[in-house]
């Protein structure tokens, strides 16, 4: 890794020097799709902690978009990614309905109550 990193820095030195004050903010990214063994994970962690020459991002088990985004978060613009389970969403919807229409909250998500009855509870014209 260190040999590859040094070679890349030498090869791209002219371009890096044009970055001026930001030239110090160079990242090397090492990603792998295979799941690491515990020993490999320890080595990956060591790579990320090594701040010599460049900052580093190292991760394994990258098999999809979400894993890739999580690995690259240090260099991506700030973003918010809410992680909610389906149960959380149902509970949030239930609370929202209770706030907006408390008289219909018990019936709105009850599959046994018809849409017509929910509309009636909400005060819709019949």
Rosetta silent file (secondary structure, phi, psi, omega in degrees, C-alpha in Angstrom):
SEQUENCE: XXXXXXXXXXXXXXXXXXXXXXXXXXXXXXXXXXXXXXXXXXXXXXXXXXXXXXXXXXXXXXXXXXXXXXXXXXXXXXXXXXXXXXXXXXXXXXXXXXXXXXXXXXXXXXXXXXXXXXXXXXXXXX
SCORE:     score description
SCORE:     0.000 S_00000001
   1 L     0.000  -46.827 -177.562    0.000    0.000    0.000 S_00000001
   2 H   -63.530  -36.631  179.700    2.723    2.480    0.945 S_00000001
   3 H   -67.865  -43.533  179.017    4.627    1.827   -2.278 S_00000001
   4 H   -63.779  -44.332  179.724    1.494    2.334   -4.381 S_00000001
   5 H   -59.732  -48.136 -179.644    0.606    5.483   -2.431 S_00000001
   6 H   -62.563  -40.967  179.179    4.097    6.984   -2.883 S_00000001
   7 H   -63.808  -42.344  178.252    4.103    6.120   -6.605 S_00000001
   8 H   -63.711  -41.289  178.967    0.713    7.781   -7.105 S_00000001
   9 H   -64.177  -41.155  177.595    1.861   10.902   -5.282 S_00000001
  10 H   -64.078  -45.742 -177.056    5.017   11.126   -7.433 S_00000001
  11 H   -62.223  -38.849 -174.708    3.037   10.538  -10.622 S_00000001
  12 L  -104.151   11.871 -177.632    0.427   13.193   -9.831 S_00000001
  13 H   -54.027  -45.327 -179.599    2.672   15.681   -8.006 S_00000001
  14 H   -58.168  -41.343  179.107    2.408   18.394  -10.703 S_00000001
  15 H   -69.424  -40.027 -179.458   -1.393   18.352  -10.521 S_00000001
  16 H   -64.818  -35.040 -179.269   -1.424   18.224   -6.727 S_00000001
  17 H   -68.071  -26.506  178.548    0.874   21.251   -6.526 S_00000001
  18 L   -72.623  -12.070  179.212   -1.622   23.332   -8.522 S_00000001
  19 L   -76.551   -8.055  177.721   -4.127   22.847   -5.700 S_00000001
  20 H    62.019 -126.770 -175.914   -2.204   25.340   -3.596 S_00000001
  21 H   -64.285  -23.873 -178.124   -3.259   25.344    0.041 S_00000001
  22 H   -85.711   -0.205 -178.390   -5.569   22.373   -0.487 S_00000001
  23 H   -61.786  -26.031  179.437   -2.756   20.113   -1.724 S_00000001
  24 H   -71.804  -18.021 -173.240   -2.359   18.724    1.794 S_00000001
  25 L   -94.351   57.637 -178.108   -5.959   17.457    1.703 S_00000001
  26 L  -103.107  135.691  178.531   -5.337   14.395   -0.488 S_00000001
  27 E  -113.036  141.842  165.479   -7.139   11.119    0.104 S_00000001
  28 E  -108.735  133.766 -176.747   -6.206    7.614   -0.976 S_00000001
  29 E  -117.513  126.122 -179.901   -9.218    5.332   -1.144 S_00000001
  30 E  -123.000  109.574 -178.254   -8.904    1.569   -0.783 S_00000001
  31 E  -124.261  148.987 -179.101  -12.150   -0.373   -1.239 S_00000001
  32 E  -144.401  142.043 -179.710  -12.837   -4.071   -1.587 S_00000001
  33 L   -82.200  -23.166 -177.947  -16.044   -6.027   -2.184 S_00000001
  34 L   -73.632  146.524  174.512  -14.959   -9.093   -0.191 S_00000001
  35 L   -72.485  135.805 -177.753  -15.808   -9.361    3.494 S_00000001
  36 L   -82.677  152.053  169.717  -12.642   -9.058    5.586 S_00000001
  37 L   -75.701  167.240  177.276  -11.378  -11.591    8.066 S_00000001
  38 H   -57.003  -37.970  178.891  -10.789  -10.231   11.590 S_00000001
  39 H   -66.931  -43.940  178.150   -7.072   -9.881   10.806 S_00000001
  40 H   -63.421  -38.989  178.418   -7.825   -8.062    7.546 S_00000001
  41 H   -63.074  -37.929  176.446  -10.273   -5.756    9.344 S_00000001
  42 H   -61.734  -42.801  179.138   -7.528   -4.901   11.828 S_00000001
  43 H   -66.569  -39.042  177.025   -5.226   -4.037    8.913 S_00000001
  44 H   -61.575  -43.901  177.942   -7.961   -1.956    7.260 S_00000001
  45 H   -61.698  -39.463  178.785   -8.406   -0.026   10.498 S_00000001
  46 H   -64.184  -41.654  178.985   -4.643    0.527   10.666 S_00000001
  47 H   -58.630  -46.670 -178.714   -4.613    1.870    7.102 S_00000001
  48 H   -64.559  -31.936 -179.580   -7.292    4.443    7.948 S_00000001
  49 H   -77.669  -20.496 -178.654   -5.396    5.546   11.071 S_00000001
  50 L   -76.384  108.437 -178.030   -2.149    6.024    9.127 S_00000001
  51 L   -99.762   12.496  177.306   -2.070    9.729    8.232 S_00000001
  52 L   -67.086  139.356  177.228    1.396    9.683    6.642 S_00000001
  53 L    64.741  -56.260 -177.439    1.522   11.309    3.195 S_00000001
  54 L  -139.530  164.667  167.570   -2.276   11.251    2.648 S_00000001
  55 E   -80.428  156.049 -175.442   -5.521   10.763    4.467 S_00000001
  56 E  -134.155  144.007  170.356   -6.975    7.349    3.843 S_00000001
  57 E  -121.112  124.936 -179.935  -10.326    5.710    3.454 S_00000001
  58 E  -136.276  133.379  179.746  -10.256    1.936    3.625 S_00000001
  59 E  -157.413  151.959  176.313  -13.211   -0.417    3.693 S_00000001
  60 E  -128.762  166.633 -178.613  -14.171   -3.942    2.750 S_00000001
  61 L    77.562   25.191 -179.837  -17.511   -5.610    2.161 S_00000001
  62 L   -85.545  101.783 -177.018  -18.573   -2.895   -0.292 S_00000001
  63 L  -119.836   -5.753 -178.282  -21.272   -4.626   -2.318 S_00000001
  64 L  -153.847  179.073 -177.850  -23.829   -1.926   -2.934 S_00000001
  65 H   -57.548  -46.819 -176.748  -24.610    1.769   -3.078 S_00000001
  66 H   -61.988  -43.181  178.655  -25.286    2.153    0.655 S_00000001
  67 H   -64.284  -39.660  179.772  -21.970    0.551    1.666 S_00000001
  68 H   -64.585  -46.185  178.537  -20.137    2.724   -0.865 S_00000001
  69 H   -61.086  -45.065  179.019  -21.769    5.917    0.401 S_00000001
  70 H   -60.401  -40.202 -179.687  -21.012    4.978    4.021 S_00000001
  71 H   -67.403  -36.176 -175.139  -17.369    4.304    3.179 S_00000001
  72 H   -93.051    5.155 -178.632  -17.008    7.611    1.308 S_00000001
  73 H   -50.755  -37.063 -179.869  -18.843    9.812    3.835 S_00000001
  74 H   -60.373  -23.661 -178.260  -15.616   11.615    4.880 S_00000001
  75 H  -111.095   -1.083  178.159  -15.266   13.093    1.372 S_00000001
  76 L   -90.062  154.195  175.039  -18.930   13.542    0.456 S_00000001
  77 L   -58.647  153.837  178.495  -20.861   16.739    1.129 S_00000001
  78 L   -55.200  137.270  179.701  -22.735   16.741    4.418 S_00000001
  79 L  -149.891  156.555  179.529  -25.920   14.783    4.115 S_00000001
  80 L  -116.363  127.400  179.825  -28.636   13.448    6.302 S_00000001
  81 L  -129.582   98.470  179.808  -29.829    9.930    5.828 S_00000001
  82 L   -73.405  132.458  178.447  -32.626    8.923    8.159 S_00000001
  83 L  -110.828  103.202 -179.041  -32.754    5.215    8.773 S_00000001
  84 L  -121.617  138.846  175.083  -36.278    4.188    9.742 S_00000001
  85 L   -83.278  167.849  179.362  -37.768    0.748    9.841 S_00000001
  86 H   -59.319  -35.951  178.454  -41.272    0.089    8.545 S_00000001
  87 H   -64.132  -40.166  178.384  -42.531    0.001   12.150 S_00000001
  88 H   -61.960  -42.461 -179.619  -41.065    3.448   12.765 S_00000001
  89 H   -64.041  -41.791  178.721  -42.821    4.796    9.687 S_00000001
  90 H   -63.668  -42.364  179.551  -46.168    3.336   10.748 S_00000001
  91 H   -66.569  -39.809  177.579  -45.809    4.818   14.218 S_00000001
  92 H   -63.434  -41.230  178.340  -44.852    8.209   12.794 S_00000001
  93 H   -63.815  -42.471  179.676  -47.893    8.103   10.505 S_00000001
  94 H   -60.365  -44.074  178.580  -50.117    7.141   13.438 S_00000001
  95 H   -64.695  -40.096 -179.996  -48.830   10.110   15.480 S_00000001
  96 H   -64.440  -43.284  178.648  -49.294   12.478   12.525 S_00000001
  97 H   -62.740  -41.600  179.585  -52.884   11.323   12.013 S_00000001
  98 H   -61.734  -37.718  178.694  -53.577   11.782   15.732 S_00000001
  99 H   -68.905  -44.087 -175.038  -52.262   15.339   15.534 S_00000001
 100 H   -79.368  -44.153 -174.693  -54.220   16.248   12.410 S_00000001
 101 L  -140.685   76.422 -175.815  -57.447   14.323   12.952 S_00000001
 102 H   -58.489  -31.586 -178.546  -57.694   12.821   16.450 S_00000001
 103 H   -69.150  -19.384 -179.245  -61.295   11.694   15.865 S_00000001
 104 H  -109.202    0.333 -172.559  -60.158    9.469   12.970 S_00000001
 105 H   -62.371  -38.113 -178.812  -56.829    8.285   14.351 S_00000001
 106 H   -69.668  -33.050 -174.694  -58.067    4.940   15.659 S_00000001
 107 H   -90.322  -27.550 -170.498  -59.835    4.078   12.397 S_00000001
 108 H   -57.699  -39.451 -178.512  -57.435    5.501    9.797 S_00000001
 109 L  -104.434    9.585  178.383  -54.896    2.657    9.919 S_00000001
 110 L   -87.814  114.961 -177.318  -57.355   -0.086   10.847 S_00000001
 111 L   -63.881  -20.721 -179.117  -57.759   -2.391    7.837 S_00000001
 112 L   -79.976  -14.852 -179.369  -61.203   -3.472    9.103 S_00000001
 113 L   -94.747  129.996 -177.157  -62.567    0.088    8.822 S_00000001
 114 L   -71.370  157.016  177.512  -63.689    1.097    5.334 S_00000001
 115 H   -61.518  -33.790  178.520  -62.310    4.150    3.569 S_00000001
 116 H   -62.915  -42.127 -179.832  -65.858    5.557    3.537 S_00000001
 117 H   -67.265  -40.433  178.186  -66.046    5.357    7.333 S_00000001
 118 H   -62.649  -43.592  178.671  -62.626    7.040    7.693 S_00000001
 119 H   -61.679  -40.383  178.077  -63.778    9.812    5.343 S_00000001
 120 H   -61.837  -43.501  179.025  -66.960   10.222    7.409 S_00000001
 121 H   -63.947  -29.964  178.645  -64.895   10.519   10.595 S_00000001
 122 L   -80.510   -6.844  177.772  -62.785   13.175    8.914 S_00000001
 123 L    89.455   17.599  177.894  -65.936   15.156    8.129 S_00000001
 124 L   -68.047  145.181  177.944  -65.991   14.563    4.391 S_00000001
 125 L   -65.119  140.234 -179.647  -69.361   15.248    2.737 S_00000001
 126 L  -104.906    0.000    0.000  -71.315   12.052    2.147 S_00000001
